[in-house]
Amino acid sequence: MITLTERAAGEVKRVKDEQKLDDDLFLRIGVAGGGCSGFSYTLGFDANYDAKKDSKHSFHGVDVVVDKKSALYLDGTTVDWYDSMGRCGFTFDNPNALRTCSCSCGG
């Protein structure tokens, strides 16, 4: 299972509020081919949930959905948010990854 920290959940809520997104949207987390370690992490808001293909959990008031294929690569991953010295972004602490990277917001 994947875990979303309280800081990351707070940032997701802030973005949803700032962009005036519907409350029924959830955060979809997944993996895609490419990236610095062979895969890249994907984050986005979604309204489509298929109980046969997805798993759904709630963390600090944020519903998170992961498709079952991505869940194989993300098992045990913690998604956090950092904001320090002009740089910010989501981090993925994935015990399955040989190398890691993050989704950042510049700096």
Phi and psi in degrees as a GROMACS rama.xvg file:
@    title "Ramachandran Plot"
@    xaxis  label "Phi"
@    yaxis  label "Psi"
@TYPE xy
-96.2623  152.873  ILE-2
-125.567  136.341  THR-3
-109.217  121.818  LEU-4
-71.5582  166.668  THR-5
-62.3802  -39.0857  GLU-6
-63.7038  -43.3368  ARG-7
-65.2385  -41.594  ALA-8
-61.7582  -40.1285  ALA-9
-61.5653  -39.7077  GLY-10
-68.5161  -39.9836  GLU-11
-60.8082  -45.0823  VAL-12
-62.2645  -41.2751  LYS-13
-61.6651  -45.4546  ARG-14
-63.7471  -43.7201  VAL-15
-60.5368  -42.9523  LYS-16
-65.9934  -46.5595  ASP-17
-61.5457  -39.1322  GLU-18
-91.2673  3.4407  GLN-19
53.104  47.3065  LYS-20
-83.6953  153.035  LEU-21
-60.2359  143.25  ASP-22
-64.952  -24.524  ASP-23
-80.5621  -4.94588  ASP-24
-73.5516  142.537  LEU-25
-116.704  168.563  PHE-26
-89.8501  121.24  LEU-27
-100.259  126.992  ARG-28
-118.177  136.265  ILE-29
-155.55  -174.804  GLY-30
-125.885  150.378  VAL-31
-136.141  156.702  ALA-32
-63.0358  147.27  GLY-33
104.444  -171.948  GLY-34
92.0412  177.439  GLY-35
-74.4634  -15.8325  CYS-36
-123.829  25.0559  SER-37
94.0877  -21.2581  GLY-38
-135.623  153.238  PHE-39
-121.907  149.747  SER-40
-85.1714  144.121  TYR-41
-119.429  139.276  THR-42
-133.083  136.523  LEU-43
-171.987  164.074  GLY-44
-92.0878  142.038  PHE-45
-149.004  154.069  ASP-46
-115.369  -8.59803  ALA-47
-92.4111  123.774  ASN-48
-132.744  128.564  TYR-49
-121.97  109.788  ASP-50
-59.3614  -23.31  ALA-51
-79.309  -27.2051  LYS-52
-109.819  -15.7471  LYS-53
-124.219  154.724  ASP-54
-114.087  148.103  SER-55
-133.23  132.438  LYS-56
-139.852  159.677  HIS-57
-117.973  133.188  SER-58
-131.139  115.687  PHE-59
52.9137  39.7646  HIS-60
85.3472  7.41611  GLY-61
-116.051  122.713  VAL-62
-79.9894  130.184  ASP-63
-120.478  131.168  VAL-64
-120.103  136.333  VAL-65
-131.674  130.548  VAL-66
-71.2265  151.763  ASP-67
-64.2681  -29.4154  LYS-68
-67.3854  -45.7716  LYS-69
-65.3747  -33.5942  SER-70
-58.3246  -31.1173  ALA-71
-61.0435  -37.4826  LEU-72
-86.8662  -22.1295  TYR-73
-99.9111  -2.02331  LEU-74
-55.0275  124.202  ASP-75
87.5431  0.206593  GLY-76
-77.0562  138.89  THR-77
-111.194  126.197  THR-78
-101.295  124.673  VAL-79
-126.323  171.217  ASP-80
-124.264  132.881  TRP-81
-123.895  150.888  TYR-82
-150.272  100.556  ASP-83
-149.847  133.573  SER-84
48.0902  49.2362  MET-85
80.4234  1.56048  GLY-86
-122.048  143.279  ARG-87
-149.764  160.262  CYS-88
164.624  171.835  GLY-89
-85.9265  140.725  PHE-90
-117.372  150.323  THR-91
-121.784  111.393  PHE-92
-96.3392  95.68  ASP-93
-111.478  112.076  ASN-94
-67.7272  -13.0269  PRO-95
-88.5443  -14.6724  ASN-96
-86.2192  137.75  ALA-97
-77.9467  -36.5727  LEU-98
-130.713  155.625  ARG-99
-128.404  162.79  THR-100
-150.499  178.371  CYS-101
-136.81  163.063  SER-102
-98.4904  111.784  CYS-103
-113.258  171.585  SER-104
-117.638  28.2351  CYS-105
91.5359  -174.845  GLY-106
